[in-house]
């Protein structure tokens, strides 16, 4: 097993065992001592510890995995699954927001329009991508591309991965909330099939701005929520340190979201998280996308719009003492 290059707080037992393993191997080489049994024992312990940790993750631990710096980002999936991705730039009003990318591509031989939120791998790229937080021009670019897709009959695939829309003064001055609201309305009426995939963080209206689609998929260690756990904790408990408690209360993880009908399918990840095997995560997503895209492209325009309307009309409906509420 390769030694992890980045470990989260709950993964610290793995670091300690890995250090023990390294020390044993070093002693074996330096002193020419046979410690094969001890090495095998620690390797078994590492594997059992991995299974113990990852088989029972709390909601907060899954949020941490969703934010893992080695986790695949939108462009990683696009490059793995699509051919001839041609990025298109600008909202034709103000600027080109690099936190939100998009363009045409071929997915399994089918022409599609990609719209995605993109984070950076290092400080320089994160500044360029604004840490994956789109501004109003990003959402207007997304709408321009989705309308272009509608004109040419291309299915739309969106990749959600943002802590939220950028809340800065300049973003608010250019009416980010209005840009998101327009997207919600226009995506609800889009005349082509659309699928959203939550690949990491799905934070607040910033995620929803490209998330009103016919189908919503989510990776098993991603989250999708009206507010971040830290934001919720600051409001309800007056302490951001209560984020783990907030994550539990928000029901923001994939398994809860599927039960509530907010998402249509949970995409499985490699054991320990998508960051451990980008190729395997992409393969899981390919299967899910193909299935839903094939189902949606069989629907005519009227059935597609009716199905989308019914999907969102029934979100939040619950029963109490035999009476339905919405």
Secondary structure as a PSIPRED ss2 file (coil, helix, strand):
# PSIPRED VFORMAT (PSIPRED V4.0)

   1 X C   1.000  0.000  0.000
   2 X C   1.000  0.000  0.000
   3 X C   1.000  0.000  0.000
   4 X C   1.000  0.000  0.000
   5 X C   1.000  0.000  0.000
   6 X C   1.000  0.000  0.000
   7 X C   1.000  0.000  0.000
   8 X C   1.000  0.000  0.000
   9 X H   0.000  1.000  0.000
  10 X H   0.000  1.000  0.000
  11 X H   0.000  1.000  0.000
  12 X H   0.000  1.000  0.000
  13 X H   0.000  1.000  0.000
  14 X H   0.000  1.000  0.000
  15 X H   0.000  1.000  0.000
  16 X H   0.000  1.000  0.000
  17 X H   0.000  1.000  0.000
  18 X H   0.000  1.000  0.000
  19 X H   0.000  1.000  0.000
  20 X H   0.000  1.000  0.000
  21 X H   0.000  1.000  0.000
  22 X H   0.000  1.000  0.000
  23 X H   0.000  1.000  0.000
  24 X H   0.000  1.000  0.000
  25 X H   0.000  1.000  0.000
  26 X H   0.000  1.000  0.000
  27 X H   0.000  1.000  0.000
  28 X H   0.000  1.000  0.000
  29 X H   0.000  1.000  0.000
  30 X H   0.000  1.000  0.000
  31 X H   0.000  1.000  0.000
  32 X C   1.000  0.000  0.000
  33 X C   1.000  0.000  0.000
  34 X C   1.000  0.000  0.000
  35 X C   1.000  0.000  0.000
  36 X H   0.000  1.000  0.000
  37 X H   0.000  1.000  0.000
  38 X H   0.000  1.000  0.000
  39 X H   0.000  1.000  0.000
  40 X H   0.000  1.000  0.000
  41 X H   0.000  1.000  0.000
  42 X H   0.000  1.000  0.000
  43 X H   0.000  1.000  0.000
  44 X H   0.000  1.000  0.000
  45 X H   0.000  1.000  0.000
  46 X H   0.000  1.000  0.000
  47 X H   0.000  1.000  0.000
  48 X H   0.000  1.000  0.000
  49 X H   0.000  1.000  0.000
  50 X H   0.000  1.000  0.000
  51 X H   0.000  1.000  0.000
  52 X H   0.000  1.000  0.000
  53 X H   0.000  1.000  0.000
  54 X H   0.000  1.000  0.000
  55 X C   1.000  0.000  0.000
  56 X C   1.000  0.000  0.000
  57 X C   1.000  0.000  0.000
  58 X C   1.000  0.000  0.000
  59 X H   0.000  1.000  0.000
  60 X H   0.000  1.000  0.000
  61 X H   0.000  1.000  0.000
  62 X H   0.000  1.000  0.000
  63 X H   0.000  1.000  0.000
  64 X H   0.000  1.000  0.000
  65 X H   0.000  1.000  0.000
  66 X H   0.000  1.000  0.000
  67 X C   1.000  0.000  0.000
  68 X C   1.000  0.000  0.000
  69 X C   1.000  0.000  0.000
  70 X C   1.000  0.000  0.000
  71 X C   1.000  0.000  0.000
  72 X C   1.000  0.000  0.000
  73 X C   1.000  0.000  0.000
  74 X H   0.000  1.000  0.000
  75 X H   0.000  1.000  0.000
  76 X H   0.000  1.000  0.000
  77 X H   0.000  1.000  0.000
  78 X H   0.000  1.000  0.000
  79 X H   0.000  1.000  0.000
  80 X H   0.000  1.000  0.000
  81 X H   0.000  1.000  0.000
  82 X E   0.000  0.000  1.000
  83 X E   0.000  0.000  1.000
  84 X E   0.000  0.000  1.000
  85 X E   0.000  0.000  1.000
  86 X E   0.000  0.000  1.000
  87 X E   0.000  0.000  1.000
  88 X C   1.000  0.000  0.000
  89 X C   1.000  0.000  0.000
  90 X C   1.000  0.000  0.000
  91 X C   1.000  0.000  0.000
  92 X C   1.000  0.000  0.000
  93 X C   1.000  0.000  0.000
  94 X C   1.000  0.000  0.000
  95 X C   1.000  0.000  0.000
  96 X C   1.000  0.000  0.000
  97 X C   1.000  0.000  0.000
  98 X C   1.000  0.000  0.000
  99 X C   1.000  0.000  0.000
 100 X E   0.000  0.000  1.000
 101 X E   0.000  0.000  1.000
 102 X E   0.000  0.000  1.000
 103 X E   0.000  0.000  1.000
 104 X E   0.000  0.000  1.000
 105 X E   0.000  0.000  1.000
 106 X E   0.000  0.000  1.000
 107 X E   0.000  0.000  1.000
 108 X C   1.000  0.000  0.000
 109 X C   1.000  0.000  0.000
 110 X E   0.000  0.000  1.000
 111 X E   0.000  0.000  1.000
 112 X E   0.000  0.000  1.000
 113 X E   0.000  0.000  1.000
 114 X E   0.000  0.000  1.000
 115 X E   0.000  0.000  1.000
 116 X E   0.000  0.000  1.000
 117 X E   0.000  0.000  1.000
 118 X C   1.000  0.000  0.000
 119 X C   1.000  0.000  0.000
 120 X C   1.000  0.000  0.000
 121 X C   1.000  0.000  0.000
 122 X C   1.000  0.000  0.000
 123 X H   0.000  1.000  0.000
 124 X H   0.000  1.000  0.000
 125 X H   0.000  1.000  0.000
 126 X H   0.000  1.000  0.000
 127 X H   0.000  1.000  0.000
 128 X H   0.000  1.000  0.000
 129 X H   0.000  1.000  0.000
 130 X H   0.000  1.000  0.000
 131 X H   0.000  1.000  0.000
 132 X H   0.000  1.000  0.000
 133 X C   1.000  0.000  0.000
 134 X C   1.000  0.000  0.000
 135 X C   1.000  0.000  0.000
 136 X H   0.000  1.000  0.000
 137 X H   0.000  1.000  0.000
 138 X H   0.000  1.000  0.000
 139 X H   0.000  1.000  0.000
 140 X H   0.000  1.000  0.000
 141 X H   0.000  1.000  0.000
 142 X H   0.000  1.000  0.000
 143 X H   0.000  1.000  0.000
 144 X H   0.000  1.000  0.000
 145 X H   0.000  1.000  0.000
 146 X H   0.000  1.000  0.000
 147 X H   0.000  1.000  0.000
 148 X H   0.000  1.000  0.000
 149 X H   0.000  1.000  0.000
 150 X H   0.000  1.000  0.000
 151 X H   0.000  1.000  0.000
 152 X H   0.000  1.000  0.000
 153 X C   1.000  0.000  0.000
 154 X C   1.000  0.000  0.000
 155 X E   0.000  0.000  1.000
 156 X E   0.000  0.000  1.000
 157 X E   0.000  0.000  1.000
 158 X E   0.000  0.000  1.000
 159 X E   0.000  0.000  1.000
 160 X E   0.000  0.000  1.000
 161 X E   0.000  0.000  1.000
 162 X E   0.000  0.000  1.000
 163 X C   1.000  0.000  0.000
 164 X C   1.000  0.000  0.000
 165 X C   1.000  0.000  0.000
 166 X C   1.000  0.000  0.000
 167 X C   1.000  0.000  0.000
 168 X C   1.000  0.000  0.000
 169 X H   0.000  1.000  0.000
 170 X H   0.000  1.000  0.000
 171 X H   0.000  1.000  0.000
 172 X H   0.000  1.000  0.000
 173 X H   0.000  1.000  0.000
 174 X C   1.000  0.000  0.000
 175 X C   1.000  0.000  0.000
 176 X H   0.000  1.000  0.000
 177 X H   0.000  1.000  0.000
 178 X H   0.000  1.000  0.000
 179 X H   0.000  1.000  0.000
 180 X H   0.000  1.000  0.000
 181 X H   0.000  1.000  0.000
 182 X H   0.000  1.000  0.000
 183 X H   0.000  1.000  0.000
 184 X H   0.000  1.000  0.000
 185 X H   0.000  1.000  0.000
 186 X H   0.000  1.000  0.000
 187 X H   0.000  1.000  0.000
 188 X H   0.000  1.000  0.000
 189 X C   1.000  0.000  0.000
 190 X C   1.000  0.000  0.000
 191 X C   1.000  0.000  0.000
 192 X C   1.000  0.000  0.000
 193 X C   1.000  0.000  0.000
 194 X E   0.000  0.000  1.000
 195 X E   0.000  0.000  1.000
 196 X E   0.000  0.000  1.000
 197 X E   0.000  0.000  1.000
 198 X E   0.000  0.000  1.000
 199 X E   0.000  0.000  1.000
 200 X E   0.000  0.000  1.000
 201 X E   0.000  0.000  1.000
 202 X E   0.000  0.000  1.000
 203 X E   0.000  0.000  1.000
 204 X H   0.000  1.000  0.000
 205 X H   0.000  1.000  0.000
 206 X H   0.000  1.000  0.000
 207 X H   0.000  1.000  0.000
 208 X H   0.000  1.000  0.000
 209 X C   1.000  0.000  0.000
 210 X C   1.000  0.000  0.000
 211 X C   1.000  0.000  0.000
 212 X C   1.000  0.000  0.000
 213 X C   1.000  0.000  0.000
 214 X C   1.000  0.000  0.000
 215 X E   0.000  0.000  1.000
 216 X E   0.000  0.000  1.000
 217 X E   0.000  0.000  1.000
 218 X E   0.000  0.000  1.000
 219 X E   0.000  0.000  1.000
 220 X C   1.000  0.000  0.000
 221 X C   1.000  0.000  0.000
 222 X C   1.000  0.000  0.000
 223 X E   0.000  0.000  1.000
 224 X E   0.000  0.000  1.000
 225 X E   0.000  0.000  1.000
 226 X C   1.000  0.000  0.000
 227 X C   1.000  0.000  0.000
 228 X C   1.000  0.000  0.000
 229 X H   0.000  1.000  0.000
 230 X H   0.000  1.000  0.000
 231 X H   0.000  1.000  0.000
 232 X H   0.000  1.000  0.000
 233 X H   0.000  1.000  0.000
 234 X H   0.000  1.000  0.000
 235 X H   0.000  1.000  0.000
 236 X H   0.000  1.000  0.000
 237 X C   1.000  0.000  0.000
 238 X C   1.000  0.000  0.000
 239 X C   1.000  0.000  0.000
 240 X H   0.000  1.000  0.000
 241 X H   0.000  1.000  0.000
 242 X H   0.000  1.000  0.000
 243 X H   0.000  1.000  0.000
 244 X H   0.000  1.000  0.000
 245 X H   0.000  1.000  0.000
 246 X H   0.000  1.000  0.000
 247 X H   0.000  1.000  0.000
 248 X H   0.000  1.000  0.000
 249 X H   0.000  1.000  0.000
 250 X H   0.000  1.000  0.000
 251 X C   1.000  0.000  0.000
 252 X C   1.000  0.000  0.000
 253 X E   0.000  0.000  1.000
 254 X H   0.000  1.000  0.000
 255 X H   0.000  1.000  0.000
 256 X H   0.000  1.000  0.000
 257 X H   0.000  1.000  0.000
 258 X H   0.000  1.000  0.000
 259 X H   0.000  1.000  0.000
 260 X H   0.000  1.000  0.000
 261 X C   1.000  0.000  0.000
 262 X C   1.000  0.000  0.000
 263 X C   1.000  0.000  0.000
 264 X C   1.000  0.000  0.000
 265 X E   0.000  0.000  1.000
 266 X E   0.000  0.000  1.000
 267 X E   0.000  0.000  1.000
 268 X C   1.000  0.000  0.000
 269 X C   1.000  0.000  0.000
 270 X C   1.000  0.000  0.000
 271 X C   1.000  0.000  0.000
 272 X C   1.000  0.000  0.000
 273 X C   1.000  0.000  0.000
 274 X H   0.000  1.000  0.000
 275 X H   0.000  1.000  0.000
 276 X H   0.000  1.000  0.000
 277 X C   1.000  0.000  0.000
 278 X H   0.000  1.000  0.000
 279 X H   0.000  1.000  0.000
 280 X H   0.000  1.000  0.000
 281 X H   0.000  1.000  0.000
 282 X H   0.000  1.000  0.000
 283 X H   0.000  1.000  0.000
 284 X H   0.000  1.000  0.000
 285 X H   0.000  1.000  0.000
 286 X H   0.000  1.000  0.000
 287 X H   0.000  1.000  0.000
 288 X H   0.000  1.000  0.000
 289 X H   0.000  1.000  0.000
 290 X H   0.000  1.000  0.000
 291 X H   0.000  1.000  0.000
 292 X H   0.000  1.000  0.000
 293 X H   0.000  1.000  0.000
 294 X H   0.000  1.000  0.000
 295 X H   0.000  1.000  0.000
 296 X H   0.000  1.000  0.000
 297 X C   1.000  0.000  0.000
 298 X C   1.000  0.000  0.000
 299 X C   1.000  0.000  0.000
 300 X C   1.000  0.000  0.000
 301 X H   0.000  1.000  0.000
 302 X H   0.000  1.000  0.000
 303 X H   0.000  1.000  0.000
 304 X H   0.000  1.000  0.000
 305 X H   0.000  1.000  0.000
 306 X H   0.000  1.000  0.000
 307 X H   0.000  1.000  0.000
 308 X H   0.000  1.000  0.000
 309 X H   0.000  1.000  0.000
 310 X H   0.000  1.000  0.000
 311 X H   0.000  1.000  0.000
 312 X H   0.000  1.000  0.000
 313 X H   0.000  1.000  0.000
 314 X C   1.000  0.000  0.000
 315 X C   1.000  0.000  0.000
 316 X C   1.000  0.000  0.000
 317 X C   1.000  0.000  0.000
 318 X E   0.000  0.000  1.000
 319 X E   0.000  0.000  1.000
 320 X E   0.000  0.000  1.000
 321 X C   1.000  0.000  0.000
 322 X C   1.000  0.000  0.000
 323 X E   0.000  0.000  1.000
 324 X E   0.000  0.000  1.000
 325 X E   0.000  0.000  1.000
 326 X C   1.000  0.000  0.000
